[in-house]
Amino acid sequence: MKEYILENSKLKAKVLPELGGRVDSVIYKPTEKNWVWKNKQLANEKVSKHADYDSNWQGGWEELFPNDAIEKFSWGQGLDHGELWSSSWDIVDYNKEKIHLKVSNLESITLFEKIIELKNNKLICNYKSDVTFDDFFLFKLHLAIPIEDKIVLECNYDNVEKVDKNFGNIIDQQHSFLSLEKDSGLFDFYYLNLKNKSMKLTDGSNNTLELYYGNENLDYFWLFQTQGGWMNHNVLVLEPASNSKKKIHEAASEGNSLKGPLAFKCYYEVELN
């Protein structure tokens, strides 16, 4: 499994093209803080694209397209959590601070490209795609953050809605979803209506991560967290998304889903301190 390292004076990141082109670690060098969660029970290895996602979730920062839950499209049935995370990406260009990846062997006959680069204390990722099929679809980031002690979230939001009323024990039981603690037993998954496209995380050692995700195509935000309460994982997942709901037809019925054919672009950046 070949690793590609991006590094400057502030950051060191590892990218795995064979495993969805995912960011496998991002270390803020002044404090040696790694902001990428990894499942210590699983090795970094290829799995079948037909495998279920949850039991094969190795961690990292990756993307979901064209679906989350398994759904049917005009070209066939989408895979669990989509087809990007299990695909091998080709390298277009690579240097010590930037890597350009593409994937074109998708079942949806879609070409995706992403450029990951470091600029001082920021990691920036730009995406572009030619979505050729005539269906509603979902694109979503899946940025897994480790809960190593405590994490406090700062964001400006209007309201919170559970993804599944039968999943989780935070929102409906008056627990705060903005203050996380390792092994508290809490977990939940919800849609968060942010007033601006940013969020700040601070851990128990005052390391900070600030996420920004621009004004193009990522108009919604989902937040998954498990403080040891789901599968014994301690992880927070930041999920800027193109759809308002997990089930694409529900988002489409509300007018909150993208539809192909479409020249799709978006980006995110994280600033670490």
N, C-alpha and C positions, 0 to 999 in steps of 0.2 A: 504494500500500500504506500504509494509515493506521497510524501508530504511536501507542500510548497510553503516556504516561510517568507512572510513580509515583515520587514523590520526597519525602524528608524530609531532616533534617540529616545523616544517616549513609549513606543508600542512595539510589541512583537506578536504577530498573528500567524496561525497555521491554517492552511486551506487544503481540503481533500477533494480534488476533482473527481475521483472515482466514486465518492460517496455523496452524490448530489451537489458536488462543488461547495460543500458546506464550510463555513468558518468553524474550525474545531477548537480554537482557543484564541483569546485576545488578552494579552498580558500588559497591564500598565506598569512599565519597568521601574519607575521610582518607588513603588510600594510592592511590586511583584504580585499584584492582584490580578487573578484570572477571572474575567467576567463571563466566561462561557461554561454552562453546565454540561457535564458529561455523566452518563450512566455508568458507574463503576462496575456494575454487574455484567456489562456487555463489552466485548472487544470491538474495535473498529474493523468491520468487515462487511463485504457485500452481502445483501440479502435479496431474495426474490422480489421482484416488483409486485408480485401477487400476495406477498406476506402482509399480515396485519401490522399496522403501524405501532400500536401501543406496546406490544410485547417485544418489538424490535427497535424501540426508540433508543438510539445510542447517544442522543444529545446533539449539541452544536447549534449553530445558527443556520437555518435553512428556509425553504420556501414551499408553499403548497399551491398547486395549480393542476387542473382546472376545478378542483373540488376538494372538500374536506371529508364529509360523509360520502359514502359510495353512492353515486348517482349515474343515471344514463344520459348519454349525449347522442347526437345524430351520428357520430362516427363509432359509437360503441359505449361500453360501460367504463366509467372512471375507476381508478384504483383507490384503495384506502389511503386517504390523505393525499391523493393526487399522484402525479408521475414524476415530479422533479426530484424529490428526496431520495429515490432509489435509483436514479439514472446516473450514468457516468458522463461527465462533461469533458469536452475537448478544450485544450489550451490554445488560444489564439496568440497570446503574447504574455510574457512574464518578465518582471525585473524585481529588484529587491523591495520595491515599495508598491507594486501594482501587479495584478493578474487579471487577464481578460479571458473569460470562459464562454463556451457556447455548447448547446445541446440541440440536436436536430433529429434524433431517432425516437421521438415520442409517438405514442399511439394516436395522439390527437393531431399529428402532422403539424406540429407547431415548432418554430425556431425560437429559442430563448438565448439571450446573451446577458452576461453580467460582468461588470468591471468592479473589482474590489481594490481599494487603494488606501494607503495611509498618508495623512497630511498632519504633521506635528502630533497632537494628541487626539486626532480624530480618525476613525475608520469610516469610510464612505463607500456605499455600494449602489451602483446605478444599473437598472434593468431596462432592456427593451425587447420587444417580442412582436412577431407578426402572427396574430391570432387569425387563422383563416376560416375556422368553422363557424357556422351560423347557429350559435347557441349562447345562452347566458352562461357565465363562468365565474369562478372565484380565483383571485390571486391573493395570497396572504403570507406575510412574514411570520416566522416561527423562531423567535430569538429567545433561547433558553438561558436563563440567568440562575446561577447557584444561590441557594439560601444557606449560607454557611454559619450565620449566627442570627443577625437581624437585618431586615431591609425596610426602609421607610420610603413610600412613594409620594411624590409631590406632583399634582396635576390639577388642572382646572376643568371641571366636568359638570354636566347638568344632571344626569341620572344614570342609574345602573339597572341592567336587566339580566336575569339569569338566562343562560343558554338552555339549560335543562332543569326544570323545576324539581326533578327527582335526583339531581346530582349536586352534592356540595353541602357544606354546613356553616357558611359564613354569612351570606347576604340575608337569609331568612331568620338568622338566630342572633342578630344584633352585634355580631363581631365586626371589627374594622377590617376591611380588605386592603387598607393602605399601610398597615403596620404588620409585617410578617416576622415570624420567629421560627427558627429551626425546630422541627419535631413537636410543634404545638398540637398536631393532629387535625388541623384545619385544612380544608381544600374547597375550591369552587371554580366555576367557569362562568364568565359573564361578559356582556356587551357593555362598554363604557362610552358614554357620549361625551367625548372631549371637546372643549371649546376651542382649543388650538392643538396643532399637531406636534405635541412635545410632551415629554414626561421625564422627571428626574428621579433617580434612585440613589439612596445613600445607605451604605452598609454600617455595621456596628463599629467599624474602624474609621469611619468618615471618608471612605473612598466613594466617589460619585460617578455615576453614568447618566448622561443626558442624551435622550433619544429625540431626533427630529426626523420627520418623514415627508416633508414637502407638501405641495398643493396639487399633485397630479395623481389621480386614480385611487389613492389610498385614503378614502373618505371616512372610514369607520375604524374602530379599535376594539379588539377583543382581548381579554386578560384571563389567563389560566394560571392558577397557583395551587400548589400542594405543599403544605408544611409538614411533610411526613404522613399525611392522612390518606393519600392515594398511592398505592403501590410502593409505599415507603420512600417515595421521592421527596426531596426538598428542592423545589425548582419553581421559578416564576417565569412565565412565558409571555413576552410582549408580542402582540399580534395585530399590527396595522393591516387592514384588509380592504378589499375593493367592494365587499358586500356587507350588508347590515346583519345578515343572518347566516347561520351555519348551513341550513338547507337552502340551496340556490333558488328553488321555486318560491320559497317564502319571501326571500329578498326581492326577487323579480316581481312578485305580486304587489309589493309595496313601492316599486319603482326604484329600488336600491341595489341594483345589480348591473354589472357591465355585460355587454353582449358583443359577440363577434359577428362578422369580421371586424378586426380592430388593430390598429398600430398602437400597441400598449407600451407605456413607459412609466417608471416610477423610481424612487430612490429612498434610501435612508442613510442617516449618519449617526454615529454615537461619538460623544465627546467624553473622554475619561480624565478624571483628576483624582 
